[in-house]
Amino acid sequence: MKENEGERPVKTEGWTQAVRHLLDLGRLLPLGGPGDGTWITEQAAVRVLGRAAAEIPGFGLESLRIGPAPLEPVSEPAVRPPASALPPGPLRIEAAITARLGQPLPETTDQLRSALLNAATERLGLATVTADLRVTDLHDGPETGVKSRTAARAVRPAPDTAATRSSPTVTGTGSMRGPVRELADVAAGVPGVARLTAVPGSRPVKVEDHDDHPPGRHVEIQLAVAHGHHPLKVARAVRAAVADAATTDTSGPVTAAVLITETAA
């Protein structure tokens, strides 16, 4: 009994760290359209937008969030999404900023809004329709860039964890062990894939067979995108390669979904 009590704080601490990391990842945002079968963590997307925002002088970025655009229709994804992922649909960027006194505020906010929307569309492939900016303070100091803890946490390098720094060992159970490992190798070999990753409580590659009529297979891949590669294009290539490889092991249809947890775009 005492031994179990001694183990409990260690397990509790591990769960606490996992929950905190999941909260840091934020929402799972749809990337591309309903047929693209790709999602990206809000944390990864915000880092890209934060780098774009830092190129606009004269303000400080306090917070940055990405979520569904209110009152906009959503679509049914063509493939099964990752757990808790948002359905495909228009997205809204929300940012709180501080601005420098004496500068033309409308001009600065317009520049920032354009930078955020362009980065979301061009660098990532997010279907963003609006960027709402809220000025929280005016200051007379030098240009601040990304300055607050909230924004800094959003754009800093990923935590040095096994889930994000390296490709975890891909394991399976029973007869699925071989196919999972093979599909992991296929995904990792696609140009633009830096490594396979896994959010807490998940695996880099998940394969599920279902007994519908006709029977089929669903594959979910989690990965990081390498520098110089467009996340959505990489995800499309991964989905195609994985679906093609998985088809050889099953007589039914194969669907594939990709979750991007990091990108250097």
N, C-alpha and C positions, 0 to 999 in steps of 0.2 A: 504493500500500500504506500509506504513511504517512497519507494522507488518511482511509482507512477506519479506521485505528487511532485517529485523532483523533476520529472520529465515535462510536466504540464507547462511551466513557464517558457521552456524552450519552444514547445509546439505553438503556444500562444504568440510568442514573439515572431515566429515564422509566418503565421497567418496574418499577423498585423502588418508585417512588411509586404506581404503579397497584396493585401487589400490596398495599402498605400500606393503600391506601384500601379495597380489597376486604376486607381483614381487619377494618378498622374497621366496615364495613357489617355484619359478622357473618352469622348465618344468614338465610336467606330463609324467613320464617315464614308458614304458611297463615293467611289471614284469612277468617273465616266458616266455611262448611262445604264439603264436596266439590263442590257445585254452583256455588259462588260464583266460582271461577276467579281468585282474588285472593291475592296474597302481599304481605308488607311486610318491609322489611329490619329486622333485629334492632336496628340502630342507631336507626332511626326510632321503633320501638316503645319502646325503653329510654328515650329522651328523654321520651316522654309519661309513662311510669311514674315517671321520676325527678322530674318536676314534681309528680306526685300525692304522691310520698313526701315531698317537701320541705314539704308542708303539715302533716306530723305532727311535732310538736316532740320534742326530747330525744334524738336519735340522730344518728349520722353514717353515711351510706351509702357503704360502701367499694367494693362491686362489685355489678353487677346483670346477670344473664343470663337469657335465655328460650330454652327448647329443648323437645324432645319429652318428654312424661311417660313414665317407664319403665313397661314392661309394659302400656301402653295400646294398643289396636288403632288402626291407621291405615286410611285409605280411599283408594281410587283417585280422583284428581281428575277432574272431568268434562271438563276441557280439558288440553292439554299444558302442564305447568308451566314456568317459567323454569329455565334450567340450574342444577343443584345445589339447587333449592328443596326444602324438606321437604314430604312428603305431608300432606294434611289429617289432623288427629288432635289429641287433647288435648295441651296444653302445660303446662310447669312453669316457674315463676319461681324463680330462685335468687338470694338476696341475702346479702351479708356486711355486717354493720353494727357500729358501736360505739355504746354506750349510756351515758347519764349515771348516775353513782352516785346512790343515794338515791331513784330513781324506781321505781315498780312495773314491773318488766321484763315480766312476762306481759301486762299491760295494754297497754304500749307496742307490743310485738311483735304483739299481736292487732290493734291499730289500724293498724299499718303493713301487716300482711298483708291486711286488709280493703281498705285504700286501693289497694294494688297490684292485687288481684284485680278490684275494681270498676272501676278505670281501664282495665285490660286488656279487660274485657268491655264496659263502657258507652262509653268514649271511642274504642275501637279496633274491637272485635268479635273479639278473640282468644278462642279456646276454651281458656282456662286452667282447670285443675282444682285446682291446688295452688300454694302459695307457700312455699318452704322458706327460713327465715331462720336465719342463723348469726351469733351474737354473737362478734366477734373480740376486743373489748377493752371495758373500762369506764373512764370518765374522770370527773373531778370538775369539769370546766370548764363553760363556758356551752354552750347548745345549738349544735350544729355543722351540722346540715343535711347537704347533700351536700358532702363535703369532700375526698375523695381524688382523685388524678389519674385513676384508672380511672373513677370515677363522674362526675367533672367532664367528662371527655372524652365520656362517653356522653350527657350532657345539654346540652353546649354547642352553639351554632349550627353548622350544617354548614360544612365547609371551603369557603373561597372559591375554588371551582373551576368550570370551565365545565360540568362534569357536574352540578353541584348548584345553582349560582347563577342560571343562565339557561337558556332553552330552546335547546339546541343546534340548529344547522341540520339539518333532516331531509333526508337524501339517500338515494337508492336507486341501483340499477344497472339498466341496460337498460330494458325495458318497464315495470319495477316502479316507476320513479322517480315517475311521476305519481300512482298509487294511494297510495304511501307518504305523499307530501306531503298528499294530500287527507284521508287518514285521520288524519294528525297534526292537521290543522286541526279535524276533527270532535272529536277527543279533547280538544284544548285549549279548545274552545268549550263543553264541558259545565260547568254550574255547579259550583263547588267545586274545579275543577282550577286550581291556582295557576300551574303551568307544566309542560311536559314535561321530563323529566330523563333521564340515562343513566349507568349505572354504568360504570366503566372497561372497555373492551373490548366495549362493547355500543352499541346505538342506542336513541333514544327510541321509535321505532316499527320493528318488524320484521314483515315480511309474507312468509309462505311458502306457496306453492301446492304441493299434492301431487296426484299422479296416481292416487290410489286409485279404487276404484269404489264410489260415484261420486266424481269429483274434488272437491276442496274447498280451503279457504284457512284458514290460522291466522294470527292477528294478536296480537302482544304489545306492550303499551303500558307505558312507564315514566313515572311522574308524581309530582308533589308536590301535596298536598292543602292547600287554603287554610284559613285560620283560620275557625272557626265551622262547619265542615262535617265530617260524620262520614265517616271514610275508607272504610268498607265501603259505605256508601250511594253515595258518589261513584264508587267502583270499579264498582259494579253499573250505574250510569247510563252510565259510559264504555263498559263492555262492550256494553251494549245499543245504544248509539249507533254504535259502531264496527262491530259485527256487522251492523247494518242498512245502514250505508253501504257496507260491503265486499260485501254480497250483490248489489248492483247491478252489480258488476264480474265476477262469477263465477256459473256455473250450479250449482255445488256448494254444500254446506253450509259455513258459516263459523263458526269458533270464535275466541274472544278471551280473552286472559289479561291481567291487570293486575298490575304490580309497583309498589308505593308505596315511594318512597325517602325521602320527607320528609312530615311532617304537623305542622300546628300545632294538632291536636286537644287 
